[in-house]
Amino acid sequence: LIYNNAASAFSEATRTFDSLQDWTQHGIKWLTLWLYGDPANGVQQMYVKINTMKIPYVGSAENLKLNEWQQWNIDLSSRSVNNISTLTIGFERIGAVGGQGAILIDDVLLYSEVGE
């Protein structure tokens, strides 16, 4: 996923599902993403949007520069996650300065328990 916030306040990639998703089925409680950064990346705030519900990345923004696989677990247990039509991964500016870079995203998964 390539982002460039030098000319825009944010960069996003959105997956629109063919039919509505119900992530409350089968005891689903976690959305997990694996990300891999690059030391040359500009530091920005990463987030996920489920429909319009924005969930900021809780780790350090500096993690975008780590060239190793990192797991991001998002607790869905207290969120409304039925009737899902879109999933967005995005980056927004921190402060007034934009940044750019590339993040590999892999294994976007739903779990009933973390690590299952």
N, CA, C and O atoms as a MOPAC input file, in Angstrom:
PM7 MOZYME 1SCF
protein

 N      0.85600 1    -1.15400 1     0.00000 1
 C      0.00000 1     0.00000 1     0.00000 1
 C      0.90600 1     1.22300 1     0.00000 1
 O      1.67900 1     1.42500 1     0.93700 1
 N      0.81700 1     2.02500 1    -1.02900 1
 C      1.64000 1     3.22500 1    -1.14900 1
 C      0.82000 1     4.42200 1    -0.68400 1
 O     -0.33700 1     4.57300 1    -1.07500 1
 N      1.41600 1     5.27500 1     0.14900 1
 C      0.72700 1     6.47400 1     0.60700 1
 C      1.59200 1     7.68800 1     0.31900 1
 O      2.82000 1     7.61800 1     0.34700 1
 N      0.92000 1     8.81300 1     0.04000 1
 C      1.60600 1    10.07600 1    -0.20200 1
 C      0.70400 1    11.19100 1     0.29400 1
 O     -0.27200 1    11.55800 1    -0.35900 1
 N      1.04400 1    11.72300 1     1.45600 1
 C      0.25800 1    12.78200 1     2.06700 1
 C      0.92100 1    14.14700 1     1.92200 1
 O      0.62200 1    15.06800 1     2.68200 1
 N      1.81200 1    14.27800 1     0.95900 1
 C      2.46400 1    15.56600 1     0.73200 1
 C      1.48200 1    16.58000 1     0.14300 1
 O      1.52100 1    17.75700 1     0.49900 1
 N      0.61000 1    16.13500 1    -0.74900 1
 C     -0.34500 1    17.04100 1    -1.38900 1
 C     -1.75400 1    16.89200 1    -0.83300 1
 O     -2.61200 1    17.73700 1    -1.08800 1
 N     -1.99900 1    15.84200 1    -0.08700 1
 C     -3.31700 1    15.56000 1     0.46600 1
 C     -3.18300 1    15.24900 1     1.95400 1
 O     -2.12300 1    14.81000 1     2.40000 1
 N     -4.22500 1    15.46600 1     2.71000 1
 C     -4.17000 1    15.22900 1     4.15700 1
 C     -4.19200 1    13.74200 1     4.51400 1
 O     -3.81000 1    13.36300 1     5.62100 1
 N     -4.64400 1    12.89000 1     3.56600 1
 C     -4.71100 1    11.46300 1     3.85700 1
 C     -4.61900 1    10.64300 1     2.57300 1
 O     -4.83600 1    11.15700 1     1.47600 1
 N     -4.29500 1     9.36500 1     2.72900 1
 C     -4.27100 1     8.39300 1     1.63600 1
 C     -5.02200 1     7.16300 1     2.11900 1
 O     -4.84000 1     6.73000 1     3.25700 1
 N     -5.86600 1     6.59800 1     1.26100 1
 C     -6.66100 1     5.44200 1     1.65900 1
 C     -6.77900 1     4.42900 1     0.53100 1
 O     -6.70700 1     4.76600 1    -0.65100 1
 N     -6.96500 1     3.16500 1     0.93900 1
 C     -7.34300 1     2.09300 1     0.02700 1
 C     -8.56400 1     1.42100 1     0.64700 1
 O     -8.55600 1     1.07200 1     1.82700 1
 N     -9.61500 1     1.24200 1    -0.15700 1
 C    -10.88100 1     0.71200 1     0.35000 1
 C    -11.26700 1    -0.54600 1    -0.39800 1
 O    -11.16900 1    -0.62100 1    -1.62300 1
 N    -11.71100 1    -1.54000 1     0.37000 1
 C    -12.28600 1    -2.77300 1    -0.18400 1
 C    -13.79000 1    -2.68900 1     0.02000 1
 O    -14.25800 1    -2.58300 1     1.15300 1
 N    -14.54400 1    -2.73600 1    -1.05900 1
 C    -16.00000 1    -2.75800 1    -0.99000 1
 C    -16.45400 1    -4.19600 1    -1.20500 1
 O    -16.10600 1    -4.82100 1    -2.20600 1
 N    -17.23200 1    -4.71500 1    -0.26100 1
 C    -17.67700 1    -6.10300 1    -0.33200 1
 C    -18.88300 1    -6.23000 1    -1.26200 1
 O    -19.71000 1    -5.32300 1    -1.34600 1
 N    -18.97400 1    -7.37200 1    -1.96300 1
 C    -20.08200 1    -7.61400 1    -2.88800 1
 C    -21.42100 1    -7.70900 1    -2.16700 1
 O    -22.45600 1    -7.31200 1    -2.70300 1
 N    -21.39000 1    -8.24100 1    -0.94300 1
 C    -22.60500 1    -8.30700 1    -0.11900 1
 C    -22.22400 1    -7.88600 1     1.29700 1
 O    -21.05400 1    -7.95100 1     1.67400 1
 N    -23.20700 1    -7.45800 1     2.07600 1
 C    -22.94100 1    -7.00200 1     3.44200 1
 C    -22.33300 1    -8.12600 1     4.27200 1
 O    -22.74800 1    -9.28100 1     4.17200 1
 N    -21.34500 1    -7.77400 1     5.09100 1
 C    -20.65900 1    -8.71900 1     5.96400 1
 C    -21.19800 1    -8.58100 1     7.38200 1
 O    -21.48400 1    -7.47400 1     7.83800 1
 N    -21.33700 1    -9.71600 1     8.08200 1
 C    -21.73300 1    -9.69700 1     9.48900 1
 C    -20.58800 1   -10.30300 1    10.28600 1
 O    -20.42600 1   -11.52300 1    10.32400 1
 N    -19.79600 1    -9.44700 1    10.92100 1
 C    -18.62700 1    -9.90700 1    11.66600 1
 C    -18.96400 1   -10.26700 1    13.10600 1
 O    -18.06300 1   -10.46900 1    13.92100 1
 N    -20.25300 1   -10.35000 1    13.42900 1
 C    -20.65700 1   -10.80200 1    14.76500 1
 C    -20.87900 1   -12.31000 1    14.79500 1
 O    -20.99800 1   -12.89700 1    15.87100 1
 N    -20.93400 1   -12.93400 1    13.63800 1
 C    -21.15500 1   -14.38100 1    13.56300 1
 C    -19.94400 1   -15.15600 1    14.06600 1
 O    -18.81000 1   -14.68000 1    14.00500 1
 N    -20.20800 1   -16.35300 1    14.56100 1
 C    -19.15900 1   -17.29400 1    14.96200 1
 C    -18.25200 1   -16.75400 1    16.06300 1
 O    -17.10800 1   -17.19300 1    16.18700 1
 N    -18.73900 1   -15.81700 1    16.85700 1
 C    -17.95400 1   -15.32000 1    17.98600 1
 C    -16.77800 1   -14.44900 1    17.60300 1
 O    -15.82700 1   -14.33500 1    18.37700 1
 N    -16.81000 1   -13.83000 1    16.43100 1
 C    -15.70600 1   -12.97900 1    15.98700 1
 C    -15.53200 1   -11.81100 1    16.95300 1
 O    -16.49500 1   -11.11500 1    17.27600 1
 N    -14.29600 1   -11.60200 1    17.41200 1
 C    -13.99300 1   -10.51000 1    18.34400 1
 C    -12.79400 1    -9.67100 1    17.92000 1
 O    -12.56800 1    -8.59800 1    18.48000 1
 N    -12.02300 1   -10.13600 1    16.94100 1
 C    -10.77600 1    -9.45000 1    16.57100 1
 C    -10.62300 1    -9.34700 1    15.05500 1
 O    -10.92000 1   -10.28600 1    14.31700 1
 N    -10.16200 1    -8.20600 1    14.62000 1
 C     -9.67400 1    -8.00100 1    13.25800 1
 C     -8.16700 1    -7.88400 1    13.38500 1
 O     -7.67100 1    -7.05700 1    14.15100 1
 N     -7.43500 1    -8.70100 1    12.64500 1
 C     -5.97900 1    -8.70100 1    12.72800 1
 C     -5.38200 1    -8.37900 1    11.36000 1
 O     -5.79200 1    -8.94000 1    10.34400 1
 N     -4.41100 1    -7.46900 1    11.35100 1
 C     -3.65100 1    -7.14000 1    10.15100 1
 C     -2.17400 1    -7.32000 1    10.45800 1
 O     -1.72400 1    -7.04700 1    11.57000 1
 N     -1.44000 1    -7.77200 1     9.48700 1
 C      0.02100 1    -7.82500 1     9.58300 1
 C      0.57200 1    -6.74600 1     8.66900 1
 O      0.14800 1    -6.63200 1     7.51800 1
 N      1.51200 1    -5.95300 1     9.16800 1
 C      2.10800 1    -4.89400 1     8.36500 1
 C      3.63200 1    -4.94600 1     8.42900 1
 O      4.22500 1    -5.38600 1     9.41400 1
 N      4.23400 1    -4.48400 1     7.34900 1
 C      5.68900 1    -4.49800 1     7.19000 1
 C      6.09600 1    -3.14300 1     6.63200 1
 O      5.66000 1    -2.76100 1     5.54500 1
 N      6.92200 1    -2.42100 1     7.36100 1
 C      7.30600 1    -1.06600 1     6.97500 1
 C      8.61500 1    -0.98500 1     6.21300 1
 O      9.16200 1    -1.98600 1     5.75000 1
 N      9.09300 1     0.24000 1     6.10000 1
 C     10.34700 1     0.53800 1     5.39900 1
 C     11.00800 1     1.69600 1     6.14500 1
 O     10.33500 1     2.67400 1     6.47200 1
 N     12.32200 1     1.60500 1     6.42400 1
 C     12.99700 1     2.68800 1     7.14700 1
 C     12.88600 1     4.05600 1     6.46800 1
 O     13.05100 1     5.08300 1     7.12700 1
 N     12.61000 1     4.08300 1     5.17400 1
 C     12.49700 1     5.34700 1     4.44000 1
 C     11.09600 1     5.96100 1     4.53400 1
 O     10.88000 1     7.06800 1     4.04200 1
 N     10.15100 1     5.26700 1     5.15300 1
 C      8.77900 1     5.77300 1     5.23200 1
 C      8.68500 1     7.05500 1     6.03700 1
 O      9.38100 1     7.23400 1     7.03700 1
 N      7.81000 1     7.94400 1     5.58500 1
 C      7.45000 1     9.11600 1     6.37600 1
 C      6.47100 1     8.68800 1     7.46000 1
 O      5.58200 1     7.87300 1     7.21400 1
 N      6.63400 1     9.23300 1     8.64300 1
 C      5.78400 1     8.85700 1     9.77200 1
 C      4.42700 1     9.53800 1     9.62800 1
 O      4.34100 1    10.76500 1     9.56300 1
 N      3.38100 1     8.73800 1     9.58100 1
 C      2.00300 1     9.20500 1     9.48000 1
 C      1.13900 1     8.38400 1    10.43700 1
 O      1.60100 1     7.37700 1    10.97400 1
 N     -0.09600 1     8.79700 1    10.65200 1
 C     -1.02000 1     8.05800 1    11.51200 1
 C     -1.78100 1     7.04700 1    10.65800 1
 O     -2.52700 1     7.42200 1     9.75300 1
 N     -1.58800 1     5.77900 1    10.95000 1
 C     -2.29900 1     4.72300 1    10.24200 1
 C     -3.65400 1     4.49900 1    10.91700 1
 O     -3.79500 1     4.70500 1    12.12200 1
 N     -4.63900 1     4.08000 1    10.14200 1
 C     -5.96000 1     3.78300 1    10.69300 1
 C     -6.66900 1     2.76500 1     9.81500 1
 O     -6.27400 1     2.50600 1     8.67800 1
 N     -7.72500 1     2.20000 1    10.37600 1
 C     -8.64400 1     1.33400 1     9.65400 1
 C    -10.02400 1     1.95400 1     9.80500 1
 O    -10.36500 1     2.47300 1    10.86800 1
 N    -10.81200 1     1.90100 1     8.74800 1
 C    -12.21200 1     2.30300 1     8.83400 1
 C    -13.07100 1     1.09800 1     8.46000 1
 O    -12.88900 1     0.48600 1     7.40700 1
 N    -14.00100 1     0.77600 1     9.33900 1
 C    -15.00200 1    -0.24900 1     9.06700 1
 C    -16.27600 1     0.53200 1     8.77800 1
 O    -16.85000 1     1.14800 1     9.67700 1
 N    -16.71700 1     0.50700 1     7.52700 1
 C    -17.73200 1     1.43900 1     7.04200 1
 C    -17.20700 1     2.85000 1     7.33900 1
 O    -16.20700 1     3.25200 1     6.74500 1
 N    -17.83300 1     3.60200 1     8.22000 1
 C    -17.35200 1     4.95500 1     8.53200 1
 C    -16.70800 1     5.03800 1     9.91200 1
 O    -16.28100 1     6.11500 1    10.32700 1
 N    -16.63000 1     3.91000 1    10.63300 1
 C    -16.04300 1     3.88700 1    11.98000 1
 C    -14.50800 1     3.83400 1    11.86300 1
 O    -13.93700 1     2.82900 1    11.43900 1
 N    -13.86700 1     4.93100 1    12.24700 1
 C    -12.41400 1     5.05800 1    12.13200 1
 C    -11.73200 1     4.56600 1    13.40700 1
 O    -12.08300 1     4.97900 1    14.51200 1
 N    -10.75000 1     3.67600 1    13.23800 1
 C    -10.01400 1     3.09900 1    14.35800 1
 C     -8.52600 1     3.40400 1    14.14300 1
 O     -7.90300 1     2.81800 1    13.25700 1
 N     -7.95100 1     4.31000 1    14.93900 1
 C     -6.53500 1     4.65600 1    14.77200 1
 C     -5.61400 1     3.51300 1    15.21300 1
 O     -5.93800 1     2.75500 1    16.12600 1
 N     -4.48800 1     3.40900 1    14.56100 1
 C     -3.44200 1     2.46500 1    14.95900 1
 C     -2.93400 1     2.89600 1    16.32600 1
 O     -2.58400 1     4.05900 1    16.52700 1
 N     -2.89500 1     1.95500 1    17.26600 1
 C     -2.53800 1     2.30000 1    18.64800 1
 C     -1.03600 1     2.20600 1    18.91400 1
 O     -0.56400 1     2.68500 1    19.94500 1
 N     -0.29500 1     1.60600 1    18.01700 1
 C      1.15400 1     1.54700 1    18.18700 1
 C      1.79500 1     2.87800 1    17.81800 1
 O      1.11400 1     3.81300 1    17.39600 1
 N      3.08700 1     2.95000 1    17.97900 1
 C      3.82400 1     4.15200 1    17.61600 1
 C      3.79200 1     4.35900 1    16.10300 1
 O      3.90600 1     3.40400 1    15.33500 1
 N      3.63700 1     5.60400 1    15.68600 1
 C      3.68400 1     5.91800 1    14.25900 1
 C      5.05100 1     5.56200 1    13.66900 1
 O      5.16400 1     5.31300 1    12.46800 1
 N      6.07400 1     5.53800 1    14.50000 1
 C      7.41900 1     5.14200 1    14.05300 1
 C      7.46500 1     3.68700 1    13.57600 1
 O      8.38500 1     3.30100 1    12.85500 1
 N      6.47200 1     2.87600 1    13.97900 1
 C      6.42900 1     1.48000 1    13.54100 1
 C      6.29200 1     1.34500 1    12.03000 1
 O      6.59800 1     0.29100 1    11.47300 1
 N      5.83300 1     2.40500 1    11.36000 1
 C      5.74400 1     2.36800 1     9.90200 1
 C      7.12100 1     2.23600 1     9.26500 1
 O      7.23500 1     1.89100 1     8.08900 1
 N      8.16000 1     2.50900 1    10.03500 1
 C      9.53100 1     2.42200 1     9.53100 1
 C     10.19600 1     1.07300 1     9.81000 1
 O     11.31300 1     0.83200 1     9.35200 1
 N      9.53100 1     0.20000 1    10.54900 1
 C     10.13400 1    -1.09200 1    10.90900 1
 C     10.01700 1    -2.07100 1     9.74800 1
 O      8.91700 1    -2.37200 1     9.28500 1
 N     11.15400 1    -2.56200 1     9.28600 1
 C     11.12000 1    -3.52800 1     8.19700 1
 C     11.09400 1    -4.95300 1     8.77000 1
 O     12.00100 1    -5.76000 1     8.56500 1
 N     10.00700 1    -5.21000 1     9.49500 1
 C      9.72000 1    -6.53300 1    10.03900 1
 C      8.20400 1    -6.64900 1    10.14200 1
 O      7.50200 1    -5.64200 1    10.23400 1
 N      7.70500 1    -7.87500 1    10.12600 1
 C      6.26000 1    -8.07500 1    10.23300 1
 C      5.78500 1    -7.74700 1    11.63500 1
 O      6.36900 1    -8.19500 1    12.62300 1
 N      4.72100 1    -6.96200 1    11.71400 1
 C      4.11700 1    -6.55800 1    12.98300 1
 C      2.62800 1    -6.89200 1    12.93700 1
 O      1.97800 1    -6.71700 1    11.90600 1
 N      2.10500 1    -7.36300 1    14.03600 1
 C      0.69800 1    -7.72700 1    14.11800 1
 C     -0.08200 1    -6.59800 1    14.78500 1
 O      0.31500 1    -6.09700 1    15.83800 1
 N     -1.19600 1    -6.20000 1    14.16400 1
 C     -2.09000 1    -5.20600 1    14.72800 1
 C     -3.42100 1    -5.88900 1    14.99200 1
 O     -4.11100 1    -6.29300 1    14.05600 1
 N     -3.78400 1    -6.01800 1    16.26300 1
 C     -5.03400 1    -6.64300 1    16.67000 1
 C     -6.02700 1    -5.55700 1    17.06300 1
 O     -5.73800 1    -4.72200 1    17.92000 1
 N     -7.19200 1    -5.57200 1    16.43600 1
 C     -8.23400 1    -4.58500 1    16.69700 1
 C     -9.38800 1    -5.29900 1    17.38100 1
 O     -9.98400 1    -6.21800 1    16.82100 1
 N     -9.69700 1    -4.86800 1    18.59400 1
 C    -10.77600 1    -5.45700 1    19.37500 1
 C    -12.11900 1    -5.00100 1    18.80600 1
 O    -12.42900 1    -3.81000 1    18.79600 1
 N    -12.90000 1    -5.95600 1    18.33600 1
 C    -14.20700 1    -5.65200 1    17.75400 1
 C    -15.35200 1    -5.90600 1    18.72000 1
 O    -16.50400 1    -5.61100 1    18.40100 1
 N    -15.05600 1    -6.44900 1    19.89500 1
 C    -16.10800 1    -6.91800 1    20.79400 1
 C    -17.06700 1    -5.80700 1    21.25000 1
 O    -18.22200 1    -6.09400 1    21.56500 1
 N    -16.62300 1    -4.57400 1    21.29100 1
 C    -17.50400 1    -3.48800 1    21.72900 1
 C    -17.89500 1    -2.56100 1    20.57300 1
 O    -18.34900 1    -1.43900 1    20.79800 1
 N    -17.71900 1    -3.02900 1    19.35500 1
 C    -18.02500 1    -2.20000 1    18.18600 1
 C    -19.15500 1    -2.82800 1    17.37400 1
 O    -19.35900 1    -4.04200 1    17.41100 1
 N    -19.86800 1    -2.00800 1    16.65700 1
 C    -20.93900 1    -2.48700 1    15.78800 1
 C    -20.31700 1    -2.99200 1    14.48700 1
 O    -19.86100 1    -2.20000 1    13.66200 1
 N    -20.30000 1    -4.30100 1    14.31000 1
 C    -19.62600 1    -4.86100 1    13.14000 1
 C    -20.54000 1    -5.81200 1    12.36400 1
 O    -20.09000 1    -6.83200 1    11.84200 1
 N    -21.82000 1    -5.46600 1    12.29600 1
 C    -22.69400 1    -6.15900 1    11.36200 1
 C    -23.01900 1    -5.18000 1    10.23600 1
 O    -22.84000 1    -3.97300 1    10.39600 1
 N    -23.48000 1    -5.67600 1     9.13100 1
 C    -23.77400 1    -4.85000 1     7.95900 1
 C    -22.55600 1    -4.07900 1     7.46600 1
 O    -22.64200 1    -2.89000 1     7.15900 1
 N    -21.42300 1    -4.76600 1     7.39300 1
 C    -20.17300 1    -4.15200 1     6.91700 1
 C    -20.18200 1    -4.14600 1     5.38700 1
 O    -20.35400 1    -5.18700 1     4.75200 1
 N    -19.99500 1    -2.97100 1     4.81100 1
 C    -19.92800 1    -2.86700 1     3.35900 1
 C    -18.53400 1    -2.50800 1     2.85500 1
 O    -18.18600 1    -2.81600 1     1.71500 1
 N    -17.72100 1    -1.84900 1     3.71400 1
 C    -16.37700 1    -1.45200 1     3.29200 1
 C    -15.36400 1    -1.61800 1     4.42700 1
 O    -15.69400 1    -1.50500 1     5.60700 1
 N    -14.13500 1    -1.88600 1     4.03100 1
 C    -12.99000 1    -1.89500 1     4.94000 1
 C    -11.91500 1    -1.03500 1     4.29200 1
 O    -11.51300 1    -1.28200 1     3.15500 1
 N    -11.45600 1    -0.02900 1     5.01600 1
 C    -10.47600 1     0.92200 1     4.49400 1
 C     -9.23300 1     0.89500 1     5.36900 1
 O     -9.32900 1     0.82500 1     6.59400 1
 N     -8.06100 1     0.95200 1     4.73500 1
 C     -6.79800 1     1.14400 1     5.43600 1
 C     -6.25200 1     2.47200 1     4.94800 1
 O     -6.15900 1     2.71200 1     3.74400 1
 N     -5.88700 1     3.34600 1     5.90300 1
 C     -5.46600 1     4.67200 1     5.49800 1
 C     -4.35200 1     5.23700 1     6.35900 1
 O     -3.98000 1     4.67900 1     7.39200 1
 N     -3.83700 1     6.35900 1     5.89600 1
 C     -2.76700 1     7.09700 1     6.56800 1
 C     -3.12600 1     8.56800 1     6.49600 1
 O     -3.50700 1     9.06900 1     5.43900 1
 N     -3.00300 1     9.26700 1     7.62900 1
 C     -3.26400 1    10.70200 1     7.62600 1
 C     -2.08000 1    11.43400 1     8.24000 1
 O     -1.27100 1    10.86300 1     8.97200 1
 N     -2.01100 1    12.69200 1     7.92100 1
 C     -0.91200 1    13.52300 1     8.41700 1
 C     -0.90400 1    13.58900 1     9.93700 1
 O     -1.94500 1    13.58000 1    10.59400 1
 N      0.29300 1    13.65400 1    10.45800 1
 C      0.48800 1    14.00100 1    11.85800 1
 C      0.99400 1    15.43000 1    11.84300 1
 O      2.11800 1    15.68800 1    11.41300 1
 N      0.17100 1    16.36300 1    12.31100 1
 C      0.53300 1    17.77100 1    12.22100 1
 C      0.33000 1    18.27700 1    10.80800 1
 O     -0.49600 1    17.74600 1    10.06500 1
 N      1.08100 1    19.30200 1    10.43600 1
 C      0.89900 1    19.94800 1     9.13600 1
 C      1.75200 1    19.33600 1     8.03700 1
 O      1.54800 1    19.63400 1     6.86000 1
 N      2.70800 1    18.48300 1     8.40300 1
 C      3.65500 1    17.95900 1     7.42000 1
 C      3.19400 1    16.60100 1     6.90300 1
 O      2.90500 1    15.69100 1     7.68000 1
 N      3.13200 1    16.47900 1     5.58700 1
 C      2.77000 1    15.21000 1     4.96900 1
 C      3.98400 1    14.30900 1     4.83600 1
 O      5.12400 1    14.77000 1     4.89300 1
 N      3.73600 1    13.04700 1     4.66400 1
 C      4.80100 1    12.07200 1     4.46300 1
 C      4.37400 1    11.07400 1     3.41200 1
 O      3.21200 1    11.02800 1     3.00800 1
 N      5.32100 1    10.28600 1     2.98100 1
 C      5.01300 1     9.26400 1     1.98400 1
 C      5.79900 1     8.01000 1     2.27300 1
 O      6.79500 1     8.03100 1     2.99600 1
 N      5.33300 1     6.90400 1     1.69100 1
 C      6.01400 1     5.63700 1     1.89300 1
 C      5.18600 1     4.48100 1     1.36500 1
 O      4.22100 1     4.66000 1     0.62300 1
 N      5.59300 1     3.29800 1     1.76900 1
 C      4.91400 1     2.06900 1     1.33900 1
 C      4.89800 1     1.08900 1     2.49800 1
 O      5.90600 1     0.89700 1     3.17800 1
 N      3.75400 1     0.47700 1     2.71600 1
 C      3.56200 1    -0.52600 1     3.75700 1
 C      3.02400 1    -1.78500 1     3.09700 1
 O      2.09300 1    -1.72400 1     2.29400 1
 N      3.60900 1    -2.91900 1     3.43500 1
 C      3.02900 1    -4.18400 1     3.00600 1
 C      1.97800 1    -4.58500 1     4.02800 1
 O      2.22800 1    -4.52700 1     5.23200 1
 N      0.81200 1    -4.98800 1     3.56100 1
 C     -0.27500 1    -5.45700 1     4.41300 1
 C     -0.56200 1    -6.89500 1     4.01400 1
 O     -0.72300 1    -7.20300 1     2.83400 1
 N     -0.62300 1    -7.77200 1     5.00900 1
 C     -0.87000 1    -9.18500 1     4.72300 1
 C     -1.77700 1    -9.76000 1     5.80200 1
 O     -1.88000 1    -9.21100 1     6.89800 1
 N     -2.41700 1   -10.84300 1     5.48900 1
 C     -3.22700 1   -11.58700 1     6.45500 1
 C     -4.20000 1   -10.69700 1     7.20300 1
 O     -4.09600 1   -10.54500 1     8.42000 1
 N     -5.14100 1   -10.11200 1     6.49000 1
 C     -6.23300 1    -9.38100 1     7.12100 1
 C     -7.26200 1   -10.44600 1     7.49200 1
 O     -7.93400 1   -11.00900 1     6.62700 1
 N     -7.37300 1   -10.71200 1     8.79900 1
 C     -8.14600 1   -11.86500 1     9.26700 1
 C     -9.09800 1   -11.49700 1    10.39000 1
 O     -8.88400 1   -10.52100 1    11.10800 1
 N    -10.15000 1   -12.28800 1    10.53100 1
 C    -11.09200 1   -12.17500 1    11.63400 1
 C    -10.91800 1   -13.38100 1    12.54600 1
 O    -10.80600 1   -14.51200 1    12.07300 1
 N    -10.89400 1   -13.13800 1    13.87500 1
 C    -10.67500 1   -14.20100 1    14.85200 1
 C    -11.67600 1   -14.08700 1    15.99600 1
 O    -12.16400 1   -13.00200 1    16.31200 1
 N    -11.96800 1   -15.23000 1    16.60600 1
 C    -12.74200 1   -15.21500 1    17.84400 1
 C    -11.81700 1   -14.96600 1    19.04500 1
 O    -12.24600 1   -14.41100 1    20.05600 1
 N    -10.57000 1   -15.37000 1    18.93000 1
 C     -9.53400 1   -15.10800 1    19.93900 1
 C     -8.28500 1   -14.67800 1    19.19900 1
 O     -8.04200 1   -15.14600 1    18.08700 1
 N     -7.49000 1   -13.80500 1    19.77900 1
 C     -6.25500 1   -13.34800 1    19.12900 1
 C     -5.33100 1   -14.53700 1    18.92900 1
 O     -5.09800 1   -15.32700 1    19.84400 1
 N     -4.80400 1   -14.64700 1    17.70000 1
 C     -3.80600 1   -15.67700 1    17.41300 1
 C     -4.38800 1   -17.02800 1    17.03400 1
 O     -3.63300 1   -17.98300 1    16.85100 1
 N     -5.72200 1   -17.14200 1    16.91000 1
 C     -6.31100 1   -18.43700 1    16.52400 1
 C     -6.09400 1   -18.70500 1    15.07200 1
 O     -6.51800 1   -19.74400 1    14.56600 1

